[in-house]
Every structure is written in C-alpha cells, then in structure tokens.
Amino acid sequence: MLPTVGDLLGLDVVRRGSPRVVAGSSGLGARVRWVHVLELADVAHLLQGGEFVLTTGIALPSEPALLARYAADLAAAGVSALAVELGRRYVGTLPSALVRAAADCGLTLIAFEREIPFVEITEAVHARIIDAQLEELRASERLHEVFTELSVAGATPDEVVRQAAALAGRPVILADLAHRVLACEPGSADPARLLAGFARRSRAISAAGPSGAAGVSGAGSPSGAAGVSGAGSPSGAAGPSRPQPGRPGRTAYDEASGWLFTPVGARGEDWGRVILVCDGPPTGTDTVLVERAATTLALGRLLTRHRESLDRQAHRTLITGIITQAHADPAEAAVRARALGVPVDDRQLIAVVFRLSDPLGPLGVLGVSAHTRVLDVADIAAAACRTERILALVGTLDDARAGAMLSLSPQADPDRVLTSLATLIRERLGDDQDGLVIGVGAAAGSIRDVRRSFLEASQVADVAAERPGAQAGRPDVVDRESPPPRRGEPPMRPLFYRLPDLRLRGLLHLLRDDPRLQTFVERELGVLLAREQDTELIGVLAEYLAAGGNKAAAAKNSHLARPTFYQRLQRIERILGTDLSSAESRTSLHVALLALEAAQTGEARAQVRPAHR
C-alpha cells in the first residue's frame, strides 16, 4: 500500500528537517504516489496528482495574489502535500498569504525548519514506494496463480467465493441481478448480520454509480504505481500515468456500506456481481482480487454452458432430423441415438415439448434474449433428466420451444416419470415457471413413430399456451390426480398437458386447417365477420356463449350496461338469422368461435415464429 503524507513525516530522514504542518492537517492521510522536487512557480501542468512536492521557494513570487494562485493550482492538480524548506527564500516562517491560501483550498502545507538534502528524502520515499509496489505485485501474482488454478479445475461458485474470502480475510458475497445471494463466505463475520436486509441494501447501491460510490482502478497491476524525480529538476520526474477511475458501472466502492463490488458476466450480459465487504477504503490488491474472482466466475459459467451446449447441439440436431425426417432410414436415427447414450429399441419413447408462452418478454432480471431463455429451459430439463436418471435427448427446437425424447423401460410408469420430471423442472425454474407450458405426446414403440409423438406434443403445447387463463393458475403446481380447488380459488394448472386434456380446443386445433372446418366457420360466422362496422359484436357473442347463455353474467363480464348488451345480442340474431335462446344454436356458434380462434392463433404464430437456429 502506498504511504501517506503522515507516514512520510514519520521517516527519520524527514524528521531531521523538523517538519511542521502549517495548513491542511486533514490531508495527512492522502496517499503519496511519488516525490517531486520543483523550483518553478508555474508547475500545475507538470503534475498528475498524488505528488509530494518539495521546494526551497526560491522561484516563488512575492505578490500575495500570485502565491495564492500557486497554492490553488497545486491543490487543483491533486498533489498530496507541499513542503517548503526555510532558510533560503523564507526565514523563520512562510508567507501568511501562502498559508491562508493553502488552508482555504485544503492543500497540506509543511515547513521544514532545518535544511535537509532533498535527495535523501526522495531516496527514502522511493525505497518505501518500491517496496509497496513489489508487495502488491507479489500479491497480484499470487491472486493470478490461485484464480487460474480455480478456473482450470472448474471450481464451483461456492469454491471461488470461499477462496476469495480466504485471500482477502474478509467476507465475500456473490449475488445475482435480482439481489439474491448465490454464494457467501462470511469468514469471521456473523452470517445473519452480514445478510440481514441484503436485497434492500444491494438495491440501494447501483453499479452505475450510487451515491457515495466511487470508481476504482482495476488493472492487473497495483494501482497507484509511483516514481520519484531527480532533485532540483522537474524533468527528472518519472513514473507511469495517473490511475484512471474504473469505467462507469464496473468496479466501484461504496463508502457508506463498505462494499467493493464488480459485475460478473461475459459477452455483454452481466448476470451477477461479487461484493467484498471492507472495513476501510480498499487497496489496489482488493480491487484485483474482486475482479479476478469475477473473471473466474464468469469463465466458469461460460465453460459449463459450453459443455452443455455441445450436448444440446448434438441432441438438437438428432431431434430436428427425426421431426423433419432428415434421415432416409429410421435405423440411422436409432444408431445416432444409441451413440448419444439413449437406447431406442424395446423402449417407451415419449416426446415432450417445453413451450414458453411469451418467449420475448417480459424480460427477466438478466434481460436475456428469447433464444437464451429457451437454452436455459433446455439445460434445466437436461439436468432434471440426469437427476431423475431418465435417458433422454434434449435440445432446442426454435426460439419459443425446447424438446425432449424420453426413453423409458417397458416397465416404467409414464405418468409417474413425467410427474416427477415436470415437478423438478418447475421447481428449478422458480419464478419463471409460470411462463412454461409442457406438452406430452403419445408413447411410441419405435423411433419411426417418434415424429408423430413430437408433432402431437408440439400441438398440445401450442394449444395449451393459448388457453384462456393458461397463466392464471395457482403458482403451486400439483400432480394430475390432485383434488379440485376449494371454492373461490383459481383452478390448478396441470404439470403437463396431453391431447385429451385439451378436449374440444385440442380437436379444433388439430383440424384448424381442414377445409371442412373452415367452411363450417364461414357458414356460422361469415356474415357477422364481414360487417366491419360491427366488429365488437364478435366479442359480445363470445362473452355470451362463454357465460353459457346467461345474459346478465355476460353483460357484467363485458362491462356493458344490460340494455346495451341485450340490444347487441338482438342485432347478432338479426344478422345471423338465428335464435340465441336455442341450445343447439349456441353450441354450433361456440364451436365455430373456438375453431376461428384456433385458426387465427396458428396463423399469427406462423407469422412471428423466429427462424430455427
């Protein structure tokens, strides 16, 4: 750590000059980056900040206004202190104008009452600074070795955080962007006190520059590299450039909380941040430590996802080939599946499709793309299959869906396996599970029939995702044999859907492209659909039919006055030439409306579905 002005005043070589602080004593804690001997009045342009300036005063102006300007320029340049030797220009005391100006601008002003060779000061401070630099370099090298070993070993986030805390001797926390603690090593601190109100405190500190937070330099070399100049000559100054503040939003220190924090992420997508809980201002080594920890965590996640993505890519290629019938001989697909460790002979082969009901948003805390969200679902599904010891191919299908082919033994109970698997997947998705719909196809006895199972599962997932109230179910998902909800509670949402679960909607979805169904829809609703001036009548009819012919309930649900609602029903009857009080007429119209909805949903999905990646 670089020495402070106070540290320098305690050196024997400096004390021989009988130093006396005459102004700016509050700046004795300022760090000294180098010692600079200057015998010029106009020196501000030669300084970069952090200098301990030595002078005899022989070149200083005599006018009070110019002396005040000299002190102000040094303070503006960020020097740590100005030390003036008495005896050559000034005898006994420094000019009062210089002392007042230094006090006004916060410049630490020191008077040497005895003559002292400046070269001895520069040599002593030089040695002190070089020692500090070497110590930081050794610490940085040690950090590099430790975190490189952790990266090569594929250390878990817990291991990385634990090692970082051990090196720092202070608590280290890894949190995600939702301010949830992913890993924590409290060290000697009380964990309960350390994490009390963590989310609230973390939200109060924005990495973009919170109140009281300051950017810190985070280069691989120690911050505050320093040098010393030759005595008596400004041209003798040497040393690297002044440390630059960290980029906005990157490594920063919040003095109020004592948190030194830096984001964790790669490829432009941050997913968390590392926090070092400090008991004072952080050093350059502290900054290097948190940044190396963050890099190791980000690299570990990338490597883990890369390993998974290789599996997912191979599985996706095979699943896509099965669906598109890319393999001329089904036996080729069977060979490829067995090569991936998934047997297909004498097995129950079940296709499962995981569909995101809203793949483009709302964006989660990570702000990730639709394709990334589907990749996450595929990774979670693959991990769940491994946990449940289910042999399976798992991969993405497009930017809204992932698919899996489960290979079960003939003795396995598909419902029990699917219930356990779906439960685990939803548990691991956490708050994101409400956006997932799982469709299951009929079991196939050979790989030749798996394509039909995938098509059925995809259709089931699409229909289920578009069902009214598909996202309004209670968050606690239960098994398919659960009792009905109590009165006043929303209906339970199934863990997964099969074609029989969708009933009439499922049938109409499968038949939506059938010309006979399309003709039926036009015959029942064509006249009403053609009336552009009465577009609201379709909604009125839908509310009426959904209410089972109860006019009062339908009017309430549509937020219309009863007379207005009844008038519109009468207009619908005149336009269609039918009697809505007839149960058969209502049933026919309801089927037509559901078929129209299925056709429109399929058309819209075909227009917006992203290209396969």
N, C-alpha and C positions, 0 to 999 in steps of 0.2 A: 504494500500500500504506500502511496506517495506520502512524503512527510508534510506536515502542516507548518504554517508560519510559526506557531508556538513551539513545534519540535525543533525548528532551526534555531530559535532563540535559546534553546537549552543546550546546544552544542558547545563544547569547550572553546572551539576556535571563535565562535561568535560571541560568547560571553566575555572573552578577553577584550572586546571592543566596548564593554559596558553599554549594551543596548538599552534604550529606554523608549517605550511606546508612548508617543505624544498625541496620537489621534487614531481613531478606528480600532480600538481594542476588541471590538466584537468580531473582527475579521481574523483573529488569531487561529481559527480553525480551518481557514482556507488552505487547500492543497497547493503545494508548490511543484510546478511542472519542470521548471529549470531556473537557474540563477543567471541574470543578465546584467552586465556592467555597462552602463550608458552614461556618457558625458555629453549629452545633447539635450537641447530644450524641446525640439520637435521630434518626438520619438514614437508617437502613437502608431504610426503606420508600420513601425518595425516590430510591433508586438502582436501576439496571438492569444494571449490570455494565460493565466497561471504562472506568470513570471514573478520572481523575487528580484526586484530592481535595486542595484547598488549604484551609488553616485557620491562624488565629493561635493557636488553643487557648483563646481567652477563654471559650468556653462549655463546655469540657470539665470533667468532675467531678474532684474532688480525691481521692476514695477510690480506692485501687488496684484493688479489685474492679470498680468501675464503669468504670475506664479499660480494664481487661482485656476487659470485656464490649463496650466501644465498639470496640476493635480486632477482636474476634471477629465482631461484626456487620458491619463493613466487609469483612472477608475473606469472610464468607458471602454478601454481596451481590455479590462478584466484582469489586470495584474493582481497578484496576491498581496504584495506589500511593496512599499518604497522605503529604502533605508539610506539615510544621508549621514556621511561621516563629517563630524565637526572638526574645525581646525584650519581648513584651507580657505573655504569661502565664508563659512559661518562659524563664529566663535561663541561658545557658551550655550547658544540656543538657536533654534530655527526661526525663520521669519514668521511672525504671527499670521500674516496673510496665507502662507502655505499651510500652517497648522489649521486655521479656520476652514480653508477650502477642503482639506483632506477630511476633516470631521463632517463637513456638510455633504460630501459625496460618498462617504463611507469607505474611504481609502485608508488602509492601515499604514500609518507613518511612524517610522522608527528613527531615532537619532543615536548614532554611535558617538559616545563622549570621548572615546580614545581612538587613536589611529590604529588601524588594523590592515594588513595586506589583504586586499580583496581576493587575490589568487588563492590564499589559504581557505577562504570561505567557499569559493567555487569548487576547489578540490574536495573539501569535506562533504559538501552537499551533493556534489557529483557522485561520490562514492555511495552516499546514502541512497540516492535515487537509483543508481545502477543496481544496488543490492535489492531494492524493492522490485525493480523490473525483472531481475533474474528470478526472484522468488515467484512472481506472478507467471513468468514463462514456465517455470518448473511445474507450478500448479496447473497451468493450462495444458502442458504436455501430459500430465497425469490424468486430467479430465479426458483428454483426447484418447488416451490408451483405454481408460475404463469404459467409455461410451462406445468406442469402436468394438471392444470385446463383447459388450452387450448387444450391439447390432448384429455382429457375426453369429452370436449364439442364439439369436432370435428371442431375446428376453421379452417377457410379458410386460405390459404397462406397470403392473404392481412391482416387478423386479426393478424396472428402470427408476420408478419413483423412490423405491426403498434405497437404491444405491445413491441416487442424487441427494437424498436427505442425509445419508451417512457421510457423504463427502462434504456437505455444507454444514453439518452439525446443527441443522435447524429443520423445522417442518417443511415438507413439500407436498403440494396438492395438485392433482390432475383433475380438471373439471371439463365438462362438455359445454357447448354453447347454450344449453338450456340451464346452465349453472347447477348441474348435478355433479356430485363428486364421484368420479370414476375410480380414483385410487388416492390413498392418503397415507403418508408416513409421518406421524406426529413427533417421532423422536421422544424427547423428554417432556413434551408439552401434553397437557390434558386434552385428549381427543374430543371430549364433549364440549369443552370450552372453545377449542380450536374451530369446530364445525358448527357451533351454535349460530343459527341465523345465516348460514353460509350463503344460501341463494340470494337473500336480500342484500347482503354486503357485496356479493360478487356483481349483482346487477347495478349497484351504485357506482361501480368502477368500470368505466368503459375503456376498452383498449384503444379507442380512438383519441383518448386524451382527457381523462377525467379531471375534475377539479383537484388541484394539488398533485397530480401525477406528472412526472417529467420523463421525457425520453432519455434513454441512457445508451452510451455507445456499446455495441455488442460485437465488435470484431473479434477474430480469433486471437489477436494479440492483446496484451493487457492494455486497458485504457489508461490514458494519461502518460504515454511514453514521453520521456523528458531528456533534456540535454543541458549543457552549460556552455556559456560563451567564454571566450578568452578575455582576460582582464583588460579593461580600458578600451575595448574596440567593439562597436556594435556589429561589425562584420564577422566577428568571431562567434556569433550565436549559431548554435547547431541544434538539431533535433527535428523530429517529424512534425507534421502539421497538427493543428489543434484537433482533438477528438470531436467528431461531429455527433449531434444528437441522433438517436435512433429514428428510423423512419416513422412517420405518424402511424399509430395503430399497431406498432410492433412492440419491441421490448420497452417497458416503462416501469417506473417506480412510483407508487402512491404513498406519500409520506404519512398520511393520516392513518392508513391501515397497516403500514409497514410491509406491503406486498410488492415484491418484484415479480412481474409476470410477463410472459411472452406467449404468443399464439402457437398452436400446433396444427400443422396441415401441410398440404403439398398440392401442386398443380392448381393453385389459385383458390383452393377450397379449404378453409380452416375448419376444424371440427372440435377444437378444444383449446385449452391453454394451461400452461404449467405455472404454478404460483410458488415462489419461495417466500416464506414468512420470515422477515428480517427483524432483528432487534435494533437496527440502526441503518443509516444510509448504506446501500450495497456497494461492494467493491467491484473492480473490474473482473475479478475471479468469479464473483457471484453471478455476474451477467453472463460470462462464458458458460458457467455451469448450467443455468436455466436454459440457455439457447442450445447447448449440446444435448441436454435432456429432451428438449422439444424436437430437435432433429432426429434423435434416436427413436422417439415415439412415432414420429411421422413416417420414418423409414420402415419401422416395424410394421405399421399398418399397411403401407404400400406393398411390402413383401408378402404379408399374409393375404392381402386381397389379390396379389398377382398369382400366388399359388392357387388360390381358389378359382381365379378367373381362367386359368389353364384347364382345370377340371370342367368348369362351367362351359367353356368354349367347346371342348370335346363333346360334352353331353348335349349342348345345344345343337351342334352340327348333326349328331345322330338323330335327335328328336325331330329336327326340321326335315331331315331326309325321310323319316318314317311318315310324317304328315304329308309331305309333298310327293311321296312315292318316288324319291330320287334314286332308290336302289332298285335296279331291274329285277333282282331276285330277293325276296324277303329273307332268304338264308344269309345273304350278305349282311343285312342289318342285324341278324341274330349273332353272326360272328363278331361284328363290331361291338355289340352289346356285351358279349361274353369277354371280349378283350378289355373292356372297361370295368370288368368285375361284376357285371349284372347278368345272371343267368336268365334265360327266357324259355327254356324247354321244361314242360310239365310244371308250369308255374301259373299263378293268377296274376295277370298283367293288368294293372288298373291305371288309367290316365287321370291325372289331376291337373287342373289349371288354376293358377292363382292370379286373380284379376284385380287391379287397382281401379276402384270405381271413379277416381279422379286423379289420373296419373300426373297431371300438370300442376296440381295445387290443391288446397293452399300449401305453399312451401313450408317445409318443416324448419326446425331451428338451424339446419345446416344449409338451407337454401339450395339443395341439390337438384339436378335435372331429373326429368321423368325416367330416363334410362337408368340413371344411378339408383333411383328408388326401386326399380324392378330388379336390378342387380342385387340390391340389399335383400329383397324378398327371396330371390333365388338362393343367396348364400345362407339365409336363415333357414329356408326349407331344407337345403342340403345338410346343414349342421343338425337339424332336428331329425332327419332320417338316420344320420350316424348315431345320434343319441339313442334313438329307438331301435337301432340295429335293423333298419329296413334297407334292403338293397334297392337302389333307385338310380335312374338317370334324372338329373335336374338341370334345367337351363332356361334362359330367357327365350320368349317367343317373339315379342315385339316390345314397344315402349310402354305397353299397358299390361302385359301378361307374362308370367313365367309358367313353365310346365314341368311336370314330373311323371315318369313312368315307374310305378311301384311294382316290384317283383316279389310276390308273396308265395309262400309254400302252399300246397293244396290244402293243408290242414288249418291254415290261418283264418281267423275270423275278420273279414274285410272291415266290417263296421267298427269292431274294437280297435283295429290298427289305425283306421282313419280318424277315429275319435281321439286317440292318444296323440297322433301326429298333429292334427289340426289344433288341438289344445295347446301343445307345446309351441307351435309356430306363433299362435296368437299371444301367448304369454311373452315370448321373446320380442314380438313386435311392440308390445306395450301400448302406448297411447296411439300408435299408428294402426292398430288392428281394425279400427272401425272403417278404414278405407279399403280393406281387403275382403274380397269375395272368393270363396273356394268352390269350384265346380268339379264334380267327380263323374267320370264316365263309367259305363258298364264294364265289368271284368271281361278280359279277353283271354282265350286259351292259347293263343299263339301270337307271334309278332306280326303275322299277316293281318290280324284283326285289331291291332293296337291303334291304327289310324282312325278307325271308326270310333274307338273309345275316346281318343283325343278330340275329335270333331264334336262328339256329344258333350264332353266336359267343357269345351270352349263355348259351345252354345248355351249350356246351362249357366256358366259363369256370366256370360253377357246378359242373359235374361235376368238372372238374379240381381246383377248390379243395377239394372234399370227398374227393378220392382219399386213401387211406391213404398217409402218407409224403409228401404233397404239399409239406410244408415241411421235409422232412428231407434233401432233396437237397444235393449239394455246392454251396457258395456260388459257385463259378466256373461260370458258365453258358456252354455252348458251343453250336455250331451243331447242327442236327438230323442231320447226317451224321457226327457225331463217333464214334470207335470206342467200344466198350463199356468201362466202367471196369475197372481191374485188380481181381483177386480181393481181397476184404476191404474194398473201397471202396464207399460208398453209390452208388446209381445216379445218373447225371447227370440233372438236371432239364431238360426242354426249354426253349428260349427262349419258345416259344409252343405252343399246342395247336390242332389241328384235330380234327374229329369222328372221323376214322379213328384218331387217336392214342388215343382212349378205349376203343376196342374194345367189349367186351361191356357195360361200365359205361355207355358213351355210348349204346348202343342202348337199354338198360333205362331210362336217364334220359329219353330221348325218349318211351318207351312207358309211363312210370310211371302215367299217368292212364287208360290203356286198360283198360276193364273186363275184357277177356280176360286181361290180365296180372295184374290184381288177383285175379281168380278163381283163376288158377294159384297165386299166392302163398298164398291161403287154403286151397286144396286140399292143398298141400305142407306148410304150416307151421301152419295154423289150429288144429289140436288142441294143438300144443305152445304156441302163443301164448296159448291160452285158460287154461292152467294157471298161475294166479297164484303158487301155491306153488313152482313150478319155473322161476321167471324166469331163473335162472342157466344153465339148460340151453341157451338160445339162444346165449349166449356160448361155451359148451363146444362146441356144434355148429359155430359159426363158426370157432373155433380149429382144430378137427379138419379141416374142409374146406379152410381156408387152408393147412394143412400137407400137403395132397394125400393125406390118409388115413393119414399117419404118426402113429400114436398116441403114441409116445414123444416125438417132437418137439412135438406139440400139447400134451401134458401139461407139458412143460418151459416152453413159451411161456405157458401159462395159470397157471404157478406152483402147480400142484396135484400131489400125490403120484400116482404112476401108478395104484395101486389105486383111489383116489378118482375119478380121471379115467375109468378104464375102467368103473367102476360107473355113472357118469353117462351114458356112451355107451350102455350096455346099457339104461338107463332110457329114453333117447331112442328107441332101436329099439323098445322095447315100446310107448311112447306113439304113435309114428308108424306102427307096424306095418310097418317096412321093414328092409332089410338094408343096413347102412352099408358092408359089405365090397364091395357091388356098385358098380362104377364109374358105371353109369348112374344109380343112386340118388343117389350123391354129387353128380354133375353137376346133376341136377334140383334137389336141395336147395340147392346153391351158387347156381344161377341165382335161385331163389326168395329166398334171403337177400339177394343183391345187389339184386333188384327191391324188396324190402322196405326196404332201406337208402335206395334212390333215392326211394321214396315218402315215407319219413319225413323225409329231408333237404329235399325240396321243401315239405312241409307246415310244417316248422319255419321255413324261410326265409320263407314267406308270412306267418307269424305275427309275425315280428320285423322284417321289412324296413321301414325308415322310409319315410314318405310322400315322394313326389317333391317336390323343392324348386323 
